[in-house]
Amino acid sequence: MHPVSRRTFAKASLATASLAALPKTLSAKARDSKMSYGLVTYLWGQDWDLPTLIANCEQAKCLGVELRTTHKHGVERSLSKQKRVAVRDRFADSEVTLVGIGSNERYDNPDPGVVKKAIEATKEFVRLSHDVGSTGVKVKPDRFYPDVPREKTIAQIGKALNELGKYAEGFGQQIRLEVHGQCAELPTIKAIMDVADNRNVAVCWNSNKQDLQGKGLEHNLGLVIDRFGATCHVRELDSPDYPYQKLIDLLVAADYDGWILLESSSKPKDRIVALAAQVRLFKKMVAQATAFLNAALSSRSVPTFDV
């Protein structure tokens, strides 16, 4: 047995025991996390134009962004080809990665015409994302309607996502379904993804209170982690109402290598300082999770889980 302090060993044992909920994703090999940290422009970046957004992210060492539609950065479907190239080049000349485009499109409406319009709008976002150099488009499942069976809405959303996944493949893009709205319970998201079996359709975890319902975080994460895409949304990592260290523990153990993106909920006086603090906290939490996992995996006294 490797020399591990009693306190660290206890924490590692607890962390590893909780990770048993995800046996297919675990490896008994020590590792370093490949996760990166970035910003969704919602709230903290919504009123920054593109040069300001990039400069502020560089200053905070927050080196990835998801650009939410309608925000001041102005990266919208209406951009000309020349302006799209300019956006791509601006990011290429910076330290900041353009991770994706955050649309507000959804496919739950019982009116087929509304759904068709949303699908076509999403295809425009896919082309925009391709042209500006990002890799995917965030979409939403949203809600259920009176007198419409839930199963019908789930199937309708899944079918639309399959169409979009196939379309996006031609542009090297990923369709990212945010865990959102009345559909935010993870069994519902799993049911949608069971229909949306195109592997270019992925889940964007959203750190909702529903994650903790039912059988809890490990179980709910285990329902969908094999469909995780390149993005995972979090609120401020020091928020007291969500177990972010536990989430990071599980993602490190699952060897997730995507972007953890801050979709902020507060209004700090100095957003750059606050963002930099979140970057530091993320790195600290990942380091702790990695240390606990590797300590547990290296100990014969603690169970390990092979793929």
PLY file of the C-alpha trace (Angstrom):
ply
format ascii 1.0
element vertex 307
property float x
property float y
property float z
element edge 306
property int vertex1
property int vertex2
end_header
0.00 0.00 0.00
1.31 3.43 -0.95
1.80 5.91 1.90
-1.40 7.96 2.03
-2.53 9.97 5.03
-5.58 8.68 6.90
-7.57 11.76 5.94
-6.62 11.56 2.26
-7.21 7.81 2.21
-10.68 8.23 3.71
-11.60 10.86 1.15
-10.17 8.78 -1.68
-12.10 5.74 -0.52
-15.35 7.68 -0.38
-14.73 9.23 -3.78
-13.88 5.92 -5.40
-16.86 4.19 -3.81
-19.18 6.84 -5.24
-17.61 6.35 -8.66
-18.81 2.77 -8.75
-22.01 4.17 -10.22
-20.08 4.72 -13.45
-18.24 1.43 -14.00
-18.16 1.65 -17.79
-16.31 4.94 -17.72
-13.61 4.16 -15.20
-10.09 2.96 -15.67
-7.73 1.69 -12.98
-4.90 3.69 -14.56
-3.65 6.88 -12.90
-4.23 9.99 -14.97
-4.16 13.75 -15.28
-7.39 15.53 -16.12
-7.77 16.93 -19.62
-10.74 19.15 -18.76
-10.59 22.86 -19.61
-12.47 25.83 -18.17
-14.36 28.52 -20.04
-17.27 30.98 -20.00
-20.79 31.03 -21.38
-21.48 34.67 -22.18
-24.72 34.62 -20.19
-24.66 37.37 -17.49
-20.92 37.97 -17.00
-20.17 38.40 -20.69
-23.49 39.39 -22.19
-22.67 43.11 -22.53
-19.06 42.72 -23.74
-18.36 43.23 -27.42
-16.13 40.62 -29.03
-12.74 42.38 -28.55
-13.62 43.14 -24.92
-14.83 39.59 -24.30
-11.61 38.07 -25.64
-9.40 40.54 -23.78
-11.22 39.99 -20.49
-11.08 36.22 -20.83
-7.36 36.39 -21.56
-6.82 38.58 -18.51
-8.77 36.12 -16.31
-6.99 33.11 -17.88
-10.41 31.75 -18.85
-9.52 30.47 -22.28
-12.74 29.19 -23.82
-16.14 30.73 -24.61
-19.60 29.66 -25.70
-21.24 32.62 -27.41
-24.93 32.89 -26.47
-27.11 34.31 -29.22
-28.50 37.88 -28.77
-25.52 39.05 -26.70
-23.35 42.07 -27.47
-20.53 40.05 -29.05
-22.68 40.11 -32.19
-21.83 36.66 -33.53
-25.20 35.93 -35.14
-26.66 34.15 -38.16
-26.94 37.48 -39.98
-23.14 37.91 -40.23
-21.74 38.18 -43.72
-19.14 35.70 -44.95
-16.44 38.35 -44.57
-17.42 39.11 -40.97
-17.52 35.42 -40.12
-13.94 35.06 -41.32
-13.01 38.07 -39.21
-14.49 36.44 -36.09
-12.62 33.21 -36.80
-9.36 35.08 -37.32
-9.83 37.16 -34.16
-10.10 34.01 -32.05
-7.24 32.34 -33.91
-5.01 35.31 -33.06
-5.93 35.11 -29.36
-5.44 32.67 -26.50
-9.19 32.03 -26.33
-10.90 29.05 -27.97
-14.35 29.56 -29.47
-15.97 26.42 -28.06
-19.44 26.78 -29.52
-22.54 28.80 -30.29
-25.38 28.88 -27.77
-28.67 28.96 -29.63
-32.13 29.13 -28.07
-33.74 26.67 -30.48
-36.08 23.94 -29.21
-38.19 21.22 -30.83
-41.01 20.47 -28.39
-43.86 22.50 -29.87
-46.90 20.47 -30.98
-47.15 22.66 -34.12
-45.05 20.97 -36.86
-44.52 24.34 -38.54
-42.90 25.75 -35.42
-40.62 22.74 -35.13
-39.62 22.93 -38.78
-38.74 26.61 -38.36
-36.61 25.78 -35.30
-34.79 23.03 -37.20
-34.01 25.35 -40.10
-32.81 28.06 -37.70
-30.54 25.52 -36.01
-29.05 24.58 -39.36
-28.21 28.24 -39.84
-26.46 28.22 -36.46
-24.56 25.10 -37.53
-23.27 26.89 -40.61
-22.40 29.94 -38.52
-20.51 27.81 -36.00
-18.55 26.18 -38.79
-17.70 29.49 -40.43
-16.45 31.18 -37.25
-14.30 28.22 -36.24
-16.21 26.68 -33.36
-17.25 23.04 -33.04
-20.89 22.84 -32.02
-24.28 24.37 -31.35
-26.18 24.24 -28.07
-29.93 23.60 -28.30
-32.72 22.96 -25.76
-35.47 20.38 -25.19
-37.52 22.70 -22.92
-41.11 21.67 -22.06
-44.18 19.47 -22.30
-47.66 20.56 -23.42
-51.15 19.87 -22.07
-52.98 17.06 -23.85
-49.78 15.92 -25.61
-48.37 12.63 -24.26
-44.86 13.05 -22.87
-43.70 10.09 -24.97
-44.82 11.86 -28.13
-42.91 15.03 -27.25
-39.80 13.04 -26.34
-39.93 11.18 -29.65
-40.48 14.44 -31.55
-37.47 16.10 -29.94
-35.31 13.04 -30.54
-36.31 12.85 -34.19
-35.46 16.52 -34.73
-32.09 16.03 -33.04
-31.29 13.10 -35.31
-31.98 15.22 -38.37
-29.76 17.97 -37.00
-27.01 15.57 -35.97
-26.83 14.19 -39.47
-26.81 17.67 -40.97
-24.13 18.93 -38.60
-21.80 16.06 -39.50
-21.30 17.65 -42.90
-19.91 20.75 -41.22
-17.79 19.06 -38.56
-20.18 20.28 -35.86
-21.78 18.72 -32.78
-25.38 19.24 -31.64
-25.34 19.77 -27.85
-28.61 19.23 -25.99
-28.63 21.33 -22.83
-30.34 19.68 -19.84
-33.05 22.32 -19.56
-36.54 23.31 -18.52
-39.33 20.82 -17.83
-37.16 18.20 -19.56
-34.29 18.66 -17.09
-34.92 15.44 -15.16
-32.18 13.07 -16.27
-34.45 10.09 -17.02
-36.23 12.38 -19.49
-32.96 13.45 -21.09
-31.93 9.81 -21.36
-35.24 8.97 -23.04
-34.67 11.76 -25.56
-31.13 10.58 -26.24
-32.33 7.01 -26.67
-34.37 8.30 -29.60
-31.64 10.68 -30.76
-29.18 7.87 -31.39
-27.07 9.80 -33.91
-23.71 9.94 -32.14
-23.21 13.51 -33.32
-25.96 14.52 -30.86
-24.56 15.01 -27.36
-25.66 16.00 -23.87
-24.62 19.33 -22.37
-24.85 18.83 -18.59
-26.30 21.95 -16.97
-25.85 21.55 -13.18
-29.53 21.80 -12.28
-31.24 20.97 -9.01
-32.89 18.03 -10.82
-29.47 16.35 -10.99
-29.77 15.64 -7.27
-33.29 14.19 -7.34
-34.30 10.54 -7.34
-31.30 8.29 -6.84
-28.91 11.22 -6.74
-26.04 12.73 -8.68
-24.01 9.59 -9.40
-27.01 7.70 -10.75
-28.31 10.60 -12.84
-24.88 11.35 -14.27
-24.48 7.69 -15.09
-27.65 7.76 -17.18
-26.15 10.13 -19.74
-22.38 10.39 -19.35
-21.73 8.08 -22.28
-23.44 10.74 -24.44
-21.56 13.74 -23.05
-20.34 16.19 -25.65
-17.62 18.80 -25.57
-19.42 21.11 -23.11
-20.67 20.96 -19.54
-22.32 23.98 -17.89
-21.77 24.92 -14.26
-22.67 27.87 -12.08
-20.11 29.45 -9.72
-18.14 26.52 -8.30
-18.37 27.85 -4.75
-22.18 27.91 -4.86
-23.48 26.24 -1.68
-26.52 24.58 -3.26
-24.77 22.15 -5.64
-22.02 19.56 -4.90
-19.52 20.81 -7.47
-16.53 19.04 -5.95
-18.42 15.76 -6.23
-19.31 16.52 -9.85
-15.68 17.29 -10.64
-14.63 14.07 -8.86
-16.97 12.07 -11.07
-15.93 13.80 -14.29
-12.25 13.31 -13.54
-12.89 9.63 -12.82
-14.85 9.34 -16.05
-11.82 10.80 -17.88
-14.00 13.55 -19.34
-11.90 15.79 -21.54
-14.35 18.54 -22.50
-14.97 22.13 -21.48
-16.45 23.09 -18.12
-18.22 26.35 -18.94
-19.38 28.91 -16.39
-22.98 30.00 -16.93
-22.94 32.55 -14.13
-25.83 33.41 -11.83
-24.42 36.28 -9.75
-23.55 39.91 -10.44
-20.11 40.65 -8.94
-18.74 44.18 -8.90
-15.64 43.16 -10.86
-16.44 40.34 -13.26
-12.86 39.86 -14.43
-11.61 39.38 -10.89
-14.54 37.04 -10.17
-13.88 35.05 -13.34
-10.20 34.68 -12.52
-11.17 33.42 -9.06
-13.43 30.79 -10.62
-10.59 29.65 -12.90
-8.33 29.18 -9.88
-11.06 27.33 -7.98
-11.65 25.02 -10.94
-7.97 24.12 -11.10
-7.88 23.50 -7.36
-10.95 21.24 -7.49
-9.60 19.27 -10.44
-6.26 18.82 -8.69
-8.03 17.55 -5.58
-10.20 15.16 -7.57
-7.22 13.83 -9.49
-5.17 13.31 -6.34
-7.99 11.47 -4.58
-8.71 9.27 -7.57
-5.10 8.35 -8.19
-4.53 7.65 -4.50
-7.56 5.37 -4.47
-6.61 3.58 -7.67
-3.09 2.95 -6.41
-4.29 1.33 -3.18
-5.13 -2.36 -3.07
-7.43 -1.67 -0.14
-9.86 0.33 -2.29
-11.87 -1.16 -5.16
-10.98 -0.17 -8.72
-13.16 -0.37 -11.78
-11.81 -1.53 -15.08
-13.39 -0.78 -18.44
0 1
1 2
2 3
3 4
4 5
5 6
6 7
7 8
8 9
9 10
10 11
11 12
12 13
13 14
14 15
15 16
16 17
17 18
18 19
19 20
20 21
21 22
22 23
23 24
24 25
25 26
26 27
27 28
28 29
29 30
30 31
31 32
32 33
33 34
34 35
35 36
36 37
37 38
38 39
39 40
40 41
41 42
42 43
43 44
44 45
45 46
46 47
47 48
48 49
49 50
50 51
51 52
52 53
53 54
54 55
55 56
56 57
57 58
58 59
59 60
60 61
61 62
62 63
63 64
64 65
65 66
66 67
67 68
68 69
69 70
70 71
71 72
72 73
73 74
74 75
75 76
76 77
77 78
78 79
79 80
80 81
81 82
82 83
83 84
84 85
85 86
86 87
87 88
88 89
89 90
90 91
91 92
92 93
93 94
94 95
95 96
96 97
97 98
98 99
99 100
100 101
101 102
102 103
103 104
104 105
105 106
106 107
107 108
108 109
109 110
110 111
111 112
112 113
113 114
114 115
115 116
116 117
117 118
118 119
119 120
120 121
121 122
122 123
123 124
124 125
125 126
126 127
127 128
128 129
129 130
130 131
131 132
132 133
133 134
134 135
135 136
136 137
137 138
138 139
139 140
140 141
141 142
142 143
143 144
144 145
145 146
146 147
147 148
148 149
149 150
150 151
151 152
152 153
153 154
154 155
155 156
156 157
157 158
158 159
159 160
160 161
161 162
162 163
163 164
164 165
165 166
166 167
167 168
168 169
169 170
170 171
171 172
172 173
173 174
174 175
175 176
176 177
177 178
178 179
179 180
180 181
181 182
182 183
183 184
184 185
185 186
186 187
187 188
188 189
189 190
190 191
191 192
192 193
193 194
194 195
195 196
196 197
197 198
198 199
199 200
200 201
201 202
202 203
203 204
204 205
205 206
206 207
207 208
208 209
209 210
210 211
211 212
212 213
213 214
214 215
215 216
216 217
217 218
218 219
219 220
220 221
221 222
222 223
223 224
224 225
225 226
226 227
227 228
228 229
229 230
230 231
231 232
232 233
233 234
234 235
235 236
236 237
237 238
238 239
239 240
240 241
241 242
242 243
243 244
244 245
245 246
246 247
247 248
248 249
249 250
250 251
251 252
252 253
253 254
254 255
255 256
256 257
257 258
258 259
259 260
260 261
261 262
262 263
263 264
264 265
265 266
266 267
267 268
268 269
269 270
270 271
271 272
272 273
273 274
274 275
275 276
276 277
277 278
278 279
279 280
280 281
281 282
282 283
283 284
284 285
285 286
286 287
287 288
288 289
289 290
290 291
291 292
292 293
293 294
294 295
295 296
296 297
297 298
298 299
299 300
300 301
301 302
302 303
303 304
304 305
305 306
